[in-house]
Amino acid sequence: MRYSDELIEEVRSKNDILDVVGNYVHLQKRGNTYFGLCPFHNEKTASFSVTPSKQMYYCFGCQKGGNVFTFLQEYENYSFQEALTVLAEKAGITLPEADSSAAEKARDTLRKRMLEVNKEAARYYAYALRSPQGEPGYKYLTGRGLSDDTLMKFGLGFANISSDDLVKYLRSKGYEDQLLIDSGLASFDEKHGLHDKFWNRVMYPIQDANHRVIGFGGRVMGDAKPKYLNSQETLVFNKSRNLYGLNLARSSRTDYFILCEGYMDVIAMHQAGFNMAVASLGTAFTEGQATLIRRFVRRVYLAYDSDGAGVNATLKAISILKNMDMPCRIISMEPYKDADEFIRNLGHDEFQKRIDDAMDSFFFELKIMERDYDLKDPGSRSDFADALALKLCEFEDEIRRENYLISVADKYQIAADQLRRSVIAKAAKGIKTRYEEPKSGIQNTMTTEALILKKQRYLITWLSEEPEIYPIVKKYIEPSDFTDPLYAEVARQLYADMDAGRISPAAIITTFDDEQDQSRVAELFNTTLVLDADTEKGQALHDIIYMVKKNAVEVRSASDAMDAEAITRQMNDKKALEELRKTTINL
């Protein structure tokens, strides 16, 4: 349900951003702004700011910013609806009931019931692990080096060898048979009736990013098959869009996750202090999981098994992450099979060394590619060099390709010029790349377009901090003079607010749905104004207004059709620009 803008604004205005953010971040006042360590990336120097007058937060390090809604969405991984509900309750505001269809209401009710019964099942399994019947599971887990604190942290449990213990328990709690079947906790057949899906297994509750139990994984005691059994996909559980351990890893405050294969790998790493570990759920790594990871971090370390299947899984994951423009590095598990085994034998410090020495994914691909060539044979070595050139063509960015080309040439003792010519030849034959010879000379540190956009950001920030300059700015600058469409829309809303005698940057953010747009809007209101000490404020404002207006006139002139109306408009623009050039602004 989409609530009215008025109601959304009421909820936002009654939740002070300093109070909301202060529950998560230690803030210290500097002038009119509060600063603290950013909760969205790892840093040692506080660059995360909260400005009460604007009711906004902004990090000058990672460029994330927004209002109370976007903060909860980013930090708690809430949807906008969830953030709105939490803040409305905090402010004592009752939200109207959603006007949903009967089918939607039934689906919502079923979803809630599934989450409830999964939570109750997790409690039952955890209790059973510590009962006499759960002794085999408890011995297995502690025998793998897990502490009681770790068992509790991950909610590990045990499904008894009896085939209907859980069914009996959940029935006693009032849960209906069909719900148990739909949730994947029970099965039905004519011979056995309704019976537990999991029995005689160590149980791993699977939680979503918000700590809600959405499914289970079970490891059998003994040699029965299958060794691992996962919940079926349900209304609340989608294997390809969830990750084991994400509910804990999202709070690690690192800028990367370690992606591994199994439950025990994740648990062992967390117990050893590597709380950024996650794992796919009994399936190959998917684009949906990569998208989920990208909501929290921008880099991935792969710690898959060192056997053949693990190598193939690593190569597939590299391909997916590359398509998502997410850099990754490969952690070597050798001489052990997986992270769990490695940590149990060598411990935290050695695993940290493996992280520090992790291999760039591109060079890992080359390492695997080497296996198909005999580099001591001249002919095979030539073929390998040809394959290297082809591989380098995968880089569309020229600078990255050139940097990797130089490193590859050095590693494999190939002349860089020869390798570069080979890449160019591949491009000439239709290989998908945009290769140009590397440019020499000193490049401008900021393009004219980037400088103009920066001046436009200055102007919007200045307006928000000193509304008294609005009559001056409005006289010369229209919202359409901001050449970036997002900037123009923000200016339009800001002008309308100021005409109405109010200003609320935080409210403007709420009108944008896209997360990246919200951060860009926050940046517009948090650009640092750098004024020359020798320049008066009036002169500085004049220079910014003139540059923004001059650019807008030039953009319009370049795009206008050469008809009488356009010629007249251009003449008026140039006349107004000349008058502005001669004008003095006094502040």
Secondary structure as GFF3:
##gff-version 3
##sequence-region A 1 587
A	DSSP	alpha_helix	5	13	.	.	.	ID=ss1
A	DSSP	alpha_helix	17	22	.	.	.	ID=ss2
A	DSSP	beta_strand	28	30	.	.	.	ID=ss3
A	DSSP	beta_strand	33	36	.	.	.	ID=ss4
A	DSSP	beta_strand	48	51	.	.	.	ID=ss5
A	DSSP	beta_strand	56	59	.	.	.	ID=ss6
A	DSSP	beta_strand	65	66	.	.	.	ID=ss7
A	DSSP	alpha_helix	68	76	.	.	.	ID=ss8
A	DSSP	alpha_helix	80	91	.	.	.	ID=ss9
A	DSSP	alpha_helix	102	129	.	.	.	ID=ss10
A	DSSP	three_ten_helix	132	134	.	.	.	ID=ss11
A	DSSP	alpha_helix	135	143	.	.	.	ID=ss12
A	DSSP	alpha_helix	148	153	.	.	.	ID=ss13
A	DSSP	beta_strand	157	159	.	.	.	ID=ss14
A	DSSP	alpha_helix	165	172	.	.	.	ID=ss15
A	DSSP	alpha_helix	177	182	.	.	.	ID=ss16
A	DSSP	beta_strand	186	189	.	.	.	ID=ss17
A	DSSP	beta_strand	193	196	.	.	.	ID=ss18
A	DSSP	beta_strand	201	207	.	.	.	ID=ss19
A	DSSP	beta_strand	213	220	.	.	.	ID=ss20
A	DSSP	beta_strand	228	230	.	.	.	ID=ss21
A	DSSP	three_ten_helix	239	241	.	.	.	ID=ss22
A	DSSP	alpha_helix	246	249	.	.	.	ID=ss23
A	DSSP	beta_strand	256	260	.	.	.	ID=ss24
A	DSSP	alpha_helix	263	271	.	.	.	ID=ss25
A	DSSP	beta_strand	277	279	.	.	.	ID=ss26
A	DSSP	alpha_helix	287	294	.	.	.	ID=ss27
A	DSSP	beta_strand	299	302	.	.	.	ID=ss28
A	DSSP	alpha_helix	308	323	.	.	.	ID=ss29
A	DSSP	beta_strand	328	330	.	.	.	ID=ss30
A	DSSP	alpha_helix	339	356	.	.	.	ID=ss31
A	DSSP	beta_strand	359	360	.	.	.	ID=ss32
A	DSSP	alpha_helix	361	370	.	.	.	ID=ss33
A	DSSP	alpha_helix	378	392	.	.	.	ID=ss34
A	DSSP	alpha_helix	398	411	.	.	.	ID=ss35
A	DSSP	alpha_helix	416	428	.	.	.	ID=ss36
A	DSSP	alpha_helix	448	465	.	.	.	ID=ss37
A	DSSP	three_ten_helix	467	469	.	.	.	ID=ss38
A	DSSP	alpha_helix	470	476	.	.	.	ID=ss39
A	DSSP	three_ten_helix	479	481	.	.	.	ID=ss40
A	DSSP	alpha_helix	485	499	.	.	.	ID=ss41
A	DSSP	alpha_helix	505	510	.	.	.	ID=ss42
A	DSSP	alpha_helix	515	524	.	.	.	ID=ss43
A	DSSP	alpha_helix	537	559	.	.	.	ID=ss44
A	DSSP	alpha_helix	564	582	.	.	.	ID=ss45
###
